[in-house]
Structure formats: C-alpha cells, structure tokens
Amino acid sequence: MTDLSLSLTAKQVKLVDTLVAKGCSIKEASQIAGYAEGESGRVSASKALKTAKVQAYMQTAISQTLGLGATYASHKLMSLSSGARSEYVQLEASRDILDRAGFKAPDKHMHLHAGSIKVDIRLD
C-alpha cells in the first residue's frame, strides 16, 4: 500500500485498482469494488473518482502499471529485433529501438523551389 491509498476507503482503492487492472467500465468496477448495485453504485463511484485524492492514487497506479508494461514491451522489442522469422519485422523492431535510443534517421522532405524559368529555343 502507498501513502495515497491509506487516505482512501477500501472501496475507493478497490475501484481504482479494478479500473487500472481490468480496463473495464465504471459500472462494472463499482460492482466489483462493492458499491451499490445498478445506477446508484455507478454514480457513487463516478463521484469518488472525481475527488483529488482518488485521482492522485489513480495517477500513481497508472504510472506503476505503465512502468511495468514498458519493461515487458522493451524486452519484446529486443527479442523481435533478433528473433522474428520475418526480416521485415526484425528491421522495424530494430528501427524502433534505434529511434527510442535517439538515433532516428532524418526525415526525408521534398523541396520545392518557386521561381520562373525562361527557355528560348531558336531553330534558325
């Protein structure tokens, strides 16, 4: 438990944890967290989610989840760059790794030049 979760009720913590872990609707999360059945439970959960302390706890929970997910994604990208069957997948994974490491290839731009050109051809 974090310091933020200590200032919340057990229902609020369960609500946020359910939303972050499952990505379900507020209605479904409110039922899992133990709020009243039906519309009144959803409304109570929605109100709870709007409070500053619940929002702060949710931001912390999301950050932790994304941090853990990023380590898995990073490992997956590394394994694809060296072990994918398709050379195209290996190439794209390698490009993504280099891009994230700050070695992105320069963007190609088409340059257009404005002006007038006069051509005079004489066939005398």
DSSP file (Angstrom, degrees, kcal/mol; ACC not computed):
  #  RESIDUE AA STRUCTURE BP1 BP2  ACC     N-H-->O    O-->H-N    N-H-->O    O-->H-N    TCO  KAPPA ALPHA  PHI   PSI    X-CA   Y-CA   Z-CA
    1    1 A M              0   0    0      0, 0.0     2,-0.2     0, 0.0     0, 0.0   0.000 360.0 360.0 360.0 143.5    0.0    0.0    0.0
    2    2 A T     >  -     0   0    0      1,-0.1     4,-1.1    55,-0.0    55,-0.0  -0.518 360.0-105.5 -97.1 169.4    1.1    3.5   -0.8
    3    3 A D  H  > S+     0   0    0      1,-0.2     4,-0.6     2,-0.2     3,-0.3   0.864 121.3  55.8 -61.2 -35.8    0.7    6.6    1.4
    4    4 A L  H >4 S+     0   0    0      1,-0.2     3,-1.0     2,-0.2     4,-0.2   0.899 103.4  52.9 -64.0 -40.5   -2.0    7.7   -1.0
    5    5 A S  H >4 S+     0   0    0      1,-0.2     3,-1.1     2,-0.2    -1,-0.2   0.756  98.0  66.1 -70.2 -22.2   -4.0    4.6   -0.6
    6    6 A L  H 3< S+     0   0    0     -4,-1.1    -1,-0.2    -3,-0.3    -2,-0.2   0.776  98.7  52.6 -68.9 -24.6   -4.0    4.9    3.2
    7    7 A S  T << S+     0   0    0     -3,-1.0    -1,-0.2    -4,-0.6     2,-0.2   0.473 101.4  78.3 -88.9  -1.1   -6.2    8.1    2.9
    8    8 A L  S <  S-     0   0    0     -3,-1.1     2,-0.1    -4,-0.2    -3,-0.0  -0.646  85.2-107.1-103.4 161.1   -8.8    6.3    0.7
    9    9 A T     >  -     0   0    0     -2,-0.2     4,-2.2     1,-0.1     5,-0.2  -0.410  34.2-109.0 -77.1 163.7  -11.5    3.9    1.7
   10   10 A A  H  > S+     0   0    0      1,-0.2     4,-2.5     2,-0.2     5,-0.2   0.875 120.8  52.9 -61.6 -37.1  -11.2    0.2    0.9
   11   11 A K  H  > S+     0   0    0      2,-0.2     4,-2.6     1,-0.2    -1,-0.2   0.903 108.0  49.9 -65.1 -41.6  -13.9    0.6   -1.8
   12   12 A Q  H  > S+     0   0    0      2,-0.2     4,-2.4     1,-0.2     5,-0.2   0.914 112.1  47.3 -64.4 -43.0  -12.1    3.5   -3.4
   13   13 A V  H  X S+     0   0    0     -4,-2.2     4,-2.9     1,-0.2     5,-0.2   0.935 114.1  47.4 -63.1 -46.2   -8.8    1.6   -3.6
   14   14 A K  H  X S+     0   0    0     -4,-2.5     4,-2.3     2,-0.2    -2,-0.2   0.883 110.9  53.0 -63.3 -38.5  -10.6   -1.5   -5.0
   15   15 A L  H  X S+     0   0    0     -4,-2.6     4,-2.4     2,-0.2    -2,-0.2   0.953 113.5  41.4 -60.9 -51.6  -12.4    0.7   -7.5
   16   16 A V  H  X S+     0   0    0     -4,-2.4     4,-2.7     1,-0.2     5,-0.3   0.932 114.6  51.2 -64.2 -46.4   -9.2    2.3   -8.8
   17   17 A D  H  X S+     0   0    0     -4,-2.9     4,-2.4    -5,-0.2     5,-0.2   0.882 111.7  48.3 -59.7 -38.6   -7.3   -1.0   -8.8
   18   18 A T  H  X>S+     0   0    0     -4,-2.3     4,-2.7    -5,-0.2     5,-0.6   0.920 111.8  48.7 -67.6 -44.7  -10.0   -2.7  -10.7
   19   19 A L  H  X5S+     0   0    0     -4,-2.4     4,-1.6    -5,-0.2    -2,-0.2   0.917 116.2  43.0 -61.3 -43.4  -10.2    0.1  -13.3
   20   20 A V  H  <5S+     0   0    0     -4,-2.7    -2,-0.2    -5,-0.2    -1,-0.2   0.911 119.8  41.5 -71.1 -42.5   -6.4    0.1  -13.8
   21   21 A A  H  <5S+     0   0    0     -4,-2.4    -2,-0.2    -5,-0.3    -3,-0.2   0.898 129.6  24.3 -74.0 -40.8   -6.0   -3.7  -13.9
   22   22 A K  H  <5S-     0   0    0     -4,-2.7    -3,-0.2    -5,-0.2    -2,-0.2   0.722  84.2-140.8-100.8 -24.0   -9.0   -4.6  -16.0
   23   23 A G     << +     0   0    0     -4,-1.6    -4,-0.2    -5,-0.6    -3,-0.1   0.816  51.5 148.8  66.0  29.0   -9.8   -1.5  -18.0
   24   24 A C        -     0   0    0     -6,-0.5    -1,-0.1     1,-0.2    -2,-0.0  -0.191  52.2 -76.5 -87.4-178.6  -13.5   -2.2  -17.5
   25   25 A S     >  -     0   0    0      1,-0.1     4,-2.6    -3,-0.1     5,-0.2  -0.308  38.2-113.8 -74.5 162.3  -16.3    0.3  -17.3
   26   26 A I  H  > S+     0   0    0      1,-0.2     4,-2.7     2,-0.2     5,-0.2   0.887 117.7  55.6 -63.1 -38.2  -17.0    2.3  -14.1
   27   27 A K  H  > S+     0   0    0      2,-0.2     4,-1.6     1,-0.2    -1,-0.2   0.938 111.0  42.7 -60.3 -48.1  -20.3    0.4  -13.7
   28   28 A E  H  > S+     0   0    0      1,-0.2     4,-2.1     2,-0.2    -2,-0.2   0.917 115.4  49.2 -65.7 -43.2  -18.5   -2.9  -13.7
   29   29 A A  H  X S+     0   0    0     -4,-2.6     4,-2.4     1,-0.2    -2,-0.2   0.877 107.9  54.7 -64.7 -37.5  -15.7   -1.7  -11.5
   30   30 A S  H  X>S+     0   0    0     -4,-2.7     5,-2.8     2,-0.2     4,-0.7   0.887 108.4  48.7 -64.7 -37.3  -18.1   -0.2   -9.0
   31   31 A Q  H ><5S+     0   0    0     -4,-1.6     3,-0.6     3,-0.2    -2,-0.2   0.912 112.6  47.5 -67.4 -42.0  -19.9   -3.6   -8.6
   32   32 A I  H 3<5S+     0   0    0     -4,-2.1    -2,-0.2     1,-0.2    -1,-0.2   0.876 110.2  53.4 -64.9 -37.3  -16.6   -5.4   -8.1
   33   33 A A  H 3<5S-     0   0    0     -4,-2.4    -1,-0.2    -5,-0.2    -2,-0.2   0.599 122.2-104.9 -76.5 -11.4  -15.4   -2.8   -5.6
   34   34 A G  T <<5 +     0   0    0     -4,-0.7    -3,-0.2    -3,-0.6    -2,-0.1   0.629  68.2 146.3  99.0  14.4  -18.6   -3.3   -3.5
   35   35 A Y      < -     0   0    0     -5,-2.8    -1,-0.2    -6,-0.2     6,-0.2  -0.310  62.2 -70.4 -73.2 168.9  -20.6   -0.2   -4.4
   36   36 A A        -     0   0    0      4,-0.1    -1,-0.2     1,-0.1     5,-0.1  -0.162  59.7 -97.6 -58.3 153.5  -24.4   -0.4   -4.6
   37   37 A E  S    S+     0   0    0      4,-0.1     4,-0.5     3,-0.1     3,-0.5  -0.367  81.4   1.5 -69.9 151.1  -25.9   -2.3   -7.5
   38   38 A G  S  > S-     0   0    0      1,-0.2     4,-1.6     2,-0.2     3,-0.4  -0.277 118.7 -19.2  79.3-155.2  -27.1   -0.5  -10.6
   39   39 A E  H  > S+     0   0    0      1,-0.2     4,-2.5     2,-0.2    -1,-0.2   0.832 129.5  58.1 -64.7 -36.8  -27.1    3.2  -11.4
   40   40 A S  H  > S+     0   0    0     -3,-0.5     4,-2.3     1,-0.2    -1,-0.2   0.874 106.7  49.4 -65.6 -35.3  -26.7    4.5   -7.8
   41   41 A G  H  > S+     0   0    0     -4,-0.5     4,-2.4    -3,-0.4    -1,-0.2   0.897 111.1  49.2 -67.4 -40.4  -23.4    2.5   -7.5
   42   42 A R  H  X S+     0   0    0     -4,-1.6     4,-2.5     2,-0.2    -2,-0.2   0.904 111.7  49.0 -64.8 -40.8  -22.1    3.8  -10.7
   43   43 A V  H  X S+     0   0    0     -4,-2.5     4,-2.3     2,-0.2    -2,-0.2   0.919 111.8  48.5 -65.5 -43.8  -23.0    7.4   -9.7
   44   44 A S  H  X S+     0   0    0     -4,-2.3     4,-2.1     1,-0.2    -2,-0.2   0.909 112.9  48.1 -62.0 -42.1  -21.3    7.0   -6.3
   45   45 A A  H  X S+     0   0    0     -4,-2.4     4,-2.3     2,-0.2    -2,-0.2   0.901 109.9  52.4 -66.2 -40.5  -18.2    5.5   -7.9
   46   46 A S  H  X S+     0   0    0     -4,-2.5     4,-0.8     1,-0.2    -2,-0.2   0.909 109.8  48.8 -61.6 -42.3  -18.1    8.3  -10.5
   47   47 A K  H >< S+     0   0    0     -4,-2.3     3,-0.7     1,-0.2     4,-0.5   0.909 110.4  51.1 -63.3 -41.8  -18.2   10.9   -7.8
   48   48 A A  H >< S+     0   0    0     -4,-2.1     3,-1.3     1,-0.2     6,-0.3   0.895 105.6  56.0 -62.5 -39.7  -15.5    9.2   -5.9
   49   49 A L  H 3< S+     0   0    0     -4,-2.3    -1,-0.2     1,-0.3    -2,-0.2   0.707 101.1  59.5 -67.1 -18.8  -13.3    9.1   -9.0
   50   50 A K  T << S+     0   0    0     -4,-0.8    -1,-0.3    -3,-0.7    -2,-0.2   0.586  81.9 103.2 -86.2 -10.2  -13.6   12.9   -9.3
   51   51 A T  S <> S-     0   0    0     -3,-1.3     4,-2.4    -4,-0.5     5,-0.2  -0.425  78.3-123.3 -74.7 150.5  -12.1   13.6   -5.9
   52   52 A A  H  > S+     0   0    0      1,-0.2     4,-2.5     2,-0.2     5,-0.2   0.886 108.3  50.1 -62.0 -42.7   -8.5   14.9   -5.8
   53   53 A K  H  > S+     0   0    0      2,-0.2     4,-1.9     1,-0.2    -1,-0.2   0.869 112.4  46.9 -69.7 -34.1   -7.1   12.1   -3.6
   54   54 A V  H  > S+     0   0    0     -6,-0.3     4,-2.5     2,-0.2    -1,-0.2   0.898 112.3  51.0 -70.8 -39.9   -8.6    9.3   -5.7
   55   55 A Q  H  X S+     0   0    0     -4,-2.4     4,-2.4     2,-0.2    -2,-0.2   0.905 109.7  50.2 -62.3 -41.3   -7.3   11.0   -8.8
   56   56 A A  H  X S+     0   0    0     -4,-2.5     4,-1.9     2,-0.2    -1,-0.2   0.914 111.4  48.1 -63.9 -42.5   -3.8   11.2   -7.3
   57   57 A Y  H  X S+     0   0    0     -4,-1.9     4,-2.5     1,-0.2    -2,-0.2   0.897 110.7  51.9 -64.2 -39.7   -4.0    7.5   -6.4
   58   58 A M  H  X S+     0   0    0     -4,-2.5     4,-2.7     2,-0.2     5,-0.2   0.912 107.6  51.7 -64.3 -42.0   -5.2    6.6   -9.9
   59   59 A Q  H  X S+     0   0    0     -4,-2.4     4,-2.4     1,-0.2    -1,-0.2   0.906 111.3  48.1 -60.3 -41.5   -2.3    8.5  -11.5
   60   60 A T  H  X S+     0   0    0     -4,-1.9     4,-2.3     2,-0.2    -2,-0.2   0.926 112.3  48.3 -64.4 -44.8    0.2    6.6   -9.3
   61   61 A A  H  X S+     0   0    0     -4,-2.5     4,-2.1     1,-0.2    -2,-0.2   0.898 112.6  48.3 -63.5 -41.1   -1.4    3.3  -10.1
   62   62 A I  H  X S+     0   0    0     -4,-2.7     4,-2.8     2,-0.2     5,-0.2   0.913 110.5  51.8 -65.8 -42.4   -1.4    4.0  -13.8
   63   63 A S  H  X S+     0   0    0     -4,-2.4     4,-2.2    -5,-0.2    -2,-0.2   0.908 110.7  47.8 -61.0 -42.6    2.2    5.1  -13.7
   64   64 A Q  H  X S+     0   0    0     -4,-2.3     4,-2.1     2,-0.2    -1,-0.2   0.909 112.8  48.7 -65.0 -41.8    3.3    1.9  -12.0
   65   65 A T  H  X S+     0   0    0     -4,-2.1     4,-2.5     1,-0.2    -2,-0.2   0.921 112.4  47.6 -64.8 -44.2    1.3   -0.2  -14.4
   66   66 A L  H  X S+     0   0    0     -4,-2.8     4,-2.4     2,-0.2    -1,-0.2   0.878 109.5  54.3 -65.3 -37.0    2.8    1.6  -17.4
   67   67 A G  H  X S+     0   0    0     -4,-2.2     4,-1.3    -5,-0.2    -1,-0.2   0.915 111.5  44.1 -62.5 -43.1    6.3    1.3  -16.0
   68   68 A L  H  X S+     0   0    0     -4,-2.1     4,-1.5     1,-0.2    -2,-0.2   0.900 113.9  50.7 -67.8 -40.3    5.9   -2.5  -15.6
   69   69 A G  H  X S+     0   0    0     -4,-2.5     4,-2.7     1,-0.2    -2,-0.2   0.848 104.8  58.1 -65.1 -34.3    4.4   -2.7  -19.1
   70   70 A A  H  X S+     0   0    0     -4,-2.4     4,-2.5     1,-0.2    -1,-0.2   0.864 103.1  52.1 -66.0 -36.2    7.3   -0.7  -20.6
   71   71 A T  H  X S+     0   0    0     -4,-1.3     4,-2.0     2,-0.2    -1,-0.2   0.909 112.1  46.1 -67.1 -39.7    9.8   -3.3  -19.3
   72   72 A Y  H  X S+     0   0    0     -4,-1.5     4,-2.5     2,-0.2    -2,-0.2   0.929 113.8  48.5 -65.1 -45.5    7.8   -6.1  -20.9
   73   73 A A  H  X S+     0   0    0     -4,-2.7     4,-2.5     1,-0.2    -2,-0.2   0.891 110.2  51.8 -63.0 -40.1    7.4   -4.1  -24.2
   74   74 A S  H  X S+     0   0    0     -4,-2.5     4,-2.1     2,-0.2    -1,-0.2   0.922 111.1  47.0 -62.6 -44.9   11.1   -3.3  -24.2
   75   75 A H  H  X S+     0   0    0     -4,-2.0     4,-2.3     2,-0.2    -2,-0.2   0.909 112.1  50.6 -62.7 -42.6   12.1   -6.9  -23.8
   76   76 A K  H  X S+     0   0    0     -4,-2.5     4,-2.3     1,-0.2    -2,-0.2   0.905 109.6  50.5 -63.0 -42.7    9.6   -8.0  -26.5
   77   77 A L  H  X S+     0   0    0     -4,-2.5     4,-2.0     1,-0.2    -1,-0.2   0.905 110.3  49.7 -62.9 -42.5   11.0   -5.4  -28.9
   78   78 A M  H  X S+     0   0    0     -4,-2.1     4,-0.9     1,-0.2    -2,-0.2   0.911 111.7  48.0 -63.4 -42.3   14.6   -6.6  -28.3
   79   79 A S  H  X S+     0   0    0     -4,-2.3     4,-2.5     1,-0.2     3,-0.3   0.869 110.8  51.5 -69.4 -34.3   13.6  -10.2  -28.9
   80   80 A L  H  X S+     0   0    0     -4,-2.3     4,-1.5     1,-0.2    -1,-0.2   0.883 103.4  58.8 -66.6 -37.6   11.7   -9.3  -32.1
   81   81 A S  H  < S+     0   0    0     -4,-2.0    -1,-0.2     1,-0.2    -2,-0.2   0.782 122.5  22.9 -65.1 -25.0   14.7   -7.4  -33.5
   82   82 A S  H  < S+     0   0    0     -4,-0.9    -1,-0.2    -3,-0.3    -2,-0.2   0.644 131.6  34.4-113.1 -19.1   16.9  -10.5  -33.3
   83   83 A G  H  < S+     0   0    0     -4,-2.5    -3,-0.2    -5,-0.2    -2,-0.2   0.434  76.4 118.3-123.4   3.2   14.5  -13.5  -33.3
   84   84 A A     <  -     0   0    0     -4,-1.5     6,-0.1    -5,-0.2    -4,-0.0  -0.418  60.6-134.7 -70.8 147.7   11.5  -12.7  -35.5
   85   85 A R  S    S+     0   0    0     -2,-0.1     2,-0.4     4,-0.0    -1,-0.1   0.880  88.0  72.1 -67.4 -38.4   11.0  -15.0  -38.5
   86   86 A S  S  > S-     0   0    0      1,-0.2     4,-2.0     2,-0.0     5,-0.1  -0.644  70.5-150.9 -84.5 130.5   10.3  -12.1  -40.9
   87   87 A E  H  > S+     0   0    0     -2,-0.4     4,-2.5     1,-0.2    -1,-0.2   0.828  99.8  58.7 -66.1 -30.6   13.3   -9.9  -41.8
   88   88 A Y  H  > S+     0   0    0      2,-0.2     4,-2.6     1,-0.2    -1,-0.2   0.921 105.8  47.4 -64.6 -42.9   10.8   -7.0  -42.2
   89   89 A V  H  > S+     0   0    0      2,-0.2     4,-2.6     1,-0.2     5,-0.2   0.906 111.9  50.9 -64.3 -41.4    9.7   -7.4  -38.5
   90   90 A Q  H  X S+     0   0    0     -4,-2.0     4,-2.3     2,-0.2    -2,-0.2   0.918 111.5  48.5 -60.4 -43.3   13.3   -7.6  -37.4
   91   91 A L  H  X S+     0   0    0     -4,-2.5     4,-2.6     2,-0.2    -2,-0.2   0.935 112.7  46.4 -63.0 -47.8   14.0   -4.4  -39.4
   92   92 A E  H  X S+     0   0    0     -4,-2.6     4,-2.3     2,-0.2    -2,-0.2   0.893 113.0  49.5 -64.6 -39.9   11.1   -2.5  -38.0
   93   93 A A  H  X S+     0   0    0     -4,-2.6     4,-2.2     2,-0.2    -1,-0.2   0.908 111.7  49.3 -64.4 -41.0   11.9   -3.6  -34.4
   94   94 A S  H  X S+     0   0    0     -4,-2.3     4,-2.6    -5,-0.2    -2,-0.2   0.903 110.0  51.0 -64.7 -41.2   15.5   -2.5  -34.9
   95   95 A R  H  X S+     0   0    0     -4,-2.6     4,-2.7     1,-0.2    -2,-0.2   0.920 109.8  50.5 -60.9 -43.4   14.3    0.9  -36.3
   96   96 A D  H  X S+     0   0    0     -4,-2.3     4,-2.4     2,-0.2    -2,-0.2   0.906 110.4  49.5 -62.1 -41.2   12.1    1.3  -33.2
   97   97 A I  H  X S+     0   0    0     -4,-2.2     4,-1.5     2,-0.2    -2,-0.2   0.949 113.1  45.8 -63.2 -48.4   14.9    0.5  -30.8
   98   98 A L  H  <>S+     0   0    0     -4,-2.6     5,-3.2     1,-0.2     4,-0.4   0.893 111.4  53.2 -61.9 -39.6   17.3    3.0  -32.6
   99   99 A D  H ><5S+     0   0    0     -4,-2.7     3,-1.3     1,-0.2     5,-0.3   0.924 109.9  47.0 -60.8 -45.1   14.6    5.6  -32.6
  100  100 A R  H 3<5S+     0   0    0     -4,-2.4    -1,-0.2     1,-0.3    -2,-0.2   0.755 108.5  56.1 -70.2 -23.8   13.9    5.3  -28.9
  101  101 A A  T 3<5S-     0   0    0     -4,-1.5    -1,-0.3    -5,-0.2    -2,-0.2   0.472 125.2-101.8 -85.7  -1.8   17.7    5.4  -28.2
  102  102 A G  T < 5S+     0   0    0     -3,-1.3    -3,-0.2    -4,-0.4    -2,-0.1   0.601  92.3 113.7  95.7  12.6   17.9    8.8  -30.1
  103  103 A F      < +     0   0    0     -5,-3.2     2,-0.2    -6,-0.2    -4,-0.2  -0.353  38.4 158.8-112.1  51.6   19.3    7.5  -33.4
  104  104 A K        -     0   0    0     -5,-0.3     3,-0.1    -6,-0.1    -8,-0.0  -0.530  44.7-114.2 -77.3 138.7   16.4    8.2  -35.7
  105  105 A A        -     0   0    0     -2,-0.2    -1,-0.1     1,-0.1     3,-0.1  -0.422  42.9 -95.3 -66.6 145.6   17.1    8.5  -39.4
  106  106 A P        -     0   0    0      0, 0.0     2,-0.1     0, 0.0    -1,-0.1  -0.337  42.5-107.0 -63.7 144.2   16.5   12.0  -40.7
  107  107 A D        -     0   0    0     -3,-0.1     2,-0.5     1,-0.1    -3,-0.0  -0.452  30.1-124.2 -69.9 142.3   13.1   12.6  -42.2
  108  108 A K        -     0   0    0     -2,-0.1     2,-0.4    -3,-0.1    -1,-0.1  -0.772  30.5-170.9 -90.5 131.0   13.0   12.9  -46.0
  109  109 A H        -     0   0    0     -2,-0.5     2,-0.6     2,-0.0     0, 0.0  -0.942  21.8-132.1-123.0 143.7   11.5   16.1  -47.3
  110  110 A M        -     0   0    0     -2,-0.4     2,-0.5     2,-0.0    -2,-0.0  -0.840  25.1-150.0 -92.1 125.1   10.6   17.1  -50.8
  111  111 A H        -     0   0    0     -2,-0.6     2,-0.4     2,-0.0    -2,-0.0  -0.847  10.1-166.5-101.6 126.9   11.9   20.5  -51.5
  112  112 A L        -     0   0    0     -2,-0.5     2,-0.5     2,-0.0    -2,-0.0  -0.920   4.9-156.7-110.6 135.8   10.0   22.7  -53.9
  113  113 A H        -     0   0    0     -2,-0.4     2,-0.3     2,-0.0    -2,-0.0  -0.949   7.1-148.3-115.0 129.2   11.6   25.9  -55.3
  114  114 A A        +     0   0    0     -2,-0.5     2,-0.3     2,-0.0    -2,-0.0  -0.690  44.1  96.4 -95.0 148.0    9.5   28.7  -56.6
  115  115 A G        -     0   0    0     -2,-0.3     2,-0.4     2,-0.0    -2,-0.0  -0.922  65.0 -83.1 159.2 179.2   10.6   30.9  -59.4
  116  116 A S        -     0   0    0     -2,-0.3     2,-0.4     2,-0.0    -2,-0.0  -0.918  28.2-164.3-117.6 143.5   10.4   31.5  -63.1
  117  117 A I        -     0   0    0     -2,-0.4     2,-0.5     2,-0.0    -2,-0.0  -0.987   4.5-161.0-124.3 132.5   12.4   29.8  -65.8
  118  118 A K        -     0   0    0     -2,-0.4     2,-0.5     2,-0.0    -2,-0.0  -0.962   6.3-173.6-117.7 127.1   12.5   31.1  -69.3
  119  119 A V        -     0   0    0     -2,-0.5     2,-0.5     2,-0.0    -2,-0.0  -0.976   2.1-172.2-120.6 129.0   13.6   28.9  -72.1
  120  120 A D        -     0   0    0     -2,-0.5     2,-0.6     2,-0.0    -2,-0.0  -0.956   3.1-175.3-124.2 112.7   14.1   30.3  -75.6
  121  121 A I        -     0   0    0     -2,-0.5     2,-0.5     2,-0.0    -2,-0.0  -0.936   4.2-167.6-111.9 121.6   14.8   27.8  -78.4
  122  122 A R        -     0   0    0     -2,-0.6     2,-0.2     1,-0.0    -2,-0.0  -0.925  11.0-171.9-111.6 128.6   15.6   29.2  -81.8
  123  123 A L              0   0    0     -2,-0.5    -2,-0.0     1,-0.1    -1,-0.0  -0.458 360.0 360.0-112.9  58.8   15.6   27.0  -84.8
  124  124 A D              0   0    0     -2,-0.2    -1,-0.1     0, 0.0    -2,-0.0   0.413 360.0 360.0 -85.8 360.0   17.0   29.3  -87.5
